Amino acid sequence: MEHIRRIETHSSSVFNRKTSKKALLALVHLYGSYFKVVAHVPEIVHLLAHWLTDEPEEQLACAAAIALEHLLLEHGHQFDDEIWDSLTFSLTSIANHLVPHWLFPPPPVAAETTTPPAEAAMYPSVRAALFPTTWTITKAPPLTHMLVLLELQRILGNVLVHMASLPRPCFESLLACLLDTCVVARRVNDDVDVRQALYALEWRYGSLASGELPHLLSQEIAGTREYLKVLVHNLDAMRGPFAQLVQRTLAEYLAWSLEKPEPTWLSVDQHQRSFGYVPLVVDMLQTMATFSEDEMLRHLPWLYPQLIELISVQSLDVRRALRGVFGSSIQLLLPLHR
């Protein structure tokens, strides 16, 4: 693998650089096909993980991600629980390396959380002014890490959906890992102070215009779409989380899409989220359009009011998907008093 890297990084030809993906796919296919003889699957995953987390060349890092996905999906059904335990540890370690948890201050130690009586009566703003924290952001996430994180979210979603032989503890760990990528991305997008600090460091990831704050909207949406796939695939066991996710997402999308604030950076941010959430909302509507009458009935009391509100949005894609829902089994359940 290191030989592949040396060849690719020292070649100025873009065409030659693309061969890295083919070489890696051939290599992991060989290891996956004969892993019982070669017995080095954890080692090859460790090498791929090194490329995912430490490789500055984005094409090589993404090629390693594709190779890892190929190994897990094409050959994962042959792996025993012990190998999957090792692979799960590797995947969560990769995610912990890529996800920028360090943008936020560490949780306070229990002994430090006790507020002295003199400070307890202060307003939070006064306390913040008198006792400022020393936490500062001194570096920005590598752009390659952000691209690889998108690849990793897809890998996690596909493994959770398509790998029926995945041991239950591994499933739960990988699901928590996928959800963490969404939570951290959303936390970055909601934290204006963090985004302004990254802007001051000349980090412009996600920005489309001058003066626009950077964001991780792509990671938030991609991770949530993968999480939605997992919930739908396991709907009988995850009906509660599915309903919570859809309710929250539709409510936020409606708030961002229907409000017309004065043109400020906040309104630009709101417009970005409204536009960016369209594929996620369409996924949800298309999923619900396939529901049986019994399944639709379970969600109808909270779902129907939100569907009515969605009629007013401007997105043609959302309206088209909404039409599919109203043309589905929901027709058999209206009016509600039946």
Stockholm file with secondary structure:
# STOCKHOLM 1.0

chainA/1-338         MEHIRRIETHSSSVFNRKTSKKALLALVHLYGSYFKVVAHVPEIVHLLAHWLTDEPEEQLACAAAIALEHLLLEHGHQFDDEIWDSLTFSLTSIANHLVPHWLFPPPPVAAETTTPPAEAAMYPSVRAALFPTTWTITKAPPLTHMLVLLELQRILGNVLVHMASLPRPCFESLLACLLDTCVVARRVNDDVDVRQALYALEWRYGSLASGELPHLLSQEIAGTREYLKVLVHNLDAMRGPFAQLVQRTLAEYLAWSLEKPEPTWLSVDQHQRSFGYVPLVVDMLQTMATFSEDEMLRHLPWLYPQLIELISVQSLDVRRALRGVFGSSIQLLLPLHR
#=GR chainA/1-338 SS CHHHHHHHHTCCCHHHHTHHHHHHHHHHHHHHHTHHHHCCHHHHHHHHHHHHHHCCCHHHHHHHHHHHHHHHHHHGGGCCHHHHHHHHHHHHHHHHHHSCGGGSCCCCCGGGCCCCHHHHTSCHHHHHHHSCCCCCCCCCCCHHHHHHHHHHHHHHHHHHHHCTTCCHHHHHHHHHHHHHHHHHHHHHHHCHHHHHHHHHTTCCTTCCSTTCCCCCHHHHHHHHHHHHHHHHHTTTTSHHHHHHHHHHHHHHHHHHHHCCCCSSHHHHHHHHHHHHTHHHHHHHHHHHTTCCHHHHHHHHHHHHHHHHHHTTCCCHHHHHHHHHHHTTGGGGGCSTTC
#=GC SS_cons         CHHHHHHHHTCCCHHHHTHHHHHHHHHHHHHHHTHHHHCCHHHHHHHHHHHHHHCCCHHHHHHHHHHHHHHHHHHGGGCCHHHHHHHHHHHHHHHHHHSCGGGSCCCCCGGGCCCCHHHHTSCHHHHHHHSCCCCCCCCCCCHHHHHHHHHHHHHHHHHHHHCTTCCHHHHHHHHHHHHHHHHHHHHHHHCHHHHHHHHHTTCCTTCCSTTCCCCCHHHHHHHHHHHHHHHHHTTTTSHHHHHHHHHHHHHHHHHHHHCCCCSSHHHHHHHHHHHHTHHHHHHHHHHHTTCCHHHHHHHHHHHHHHHHHHTTCCCHHHHHHHHHHHTTGGGGGCSTTC
//
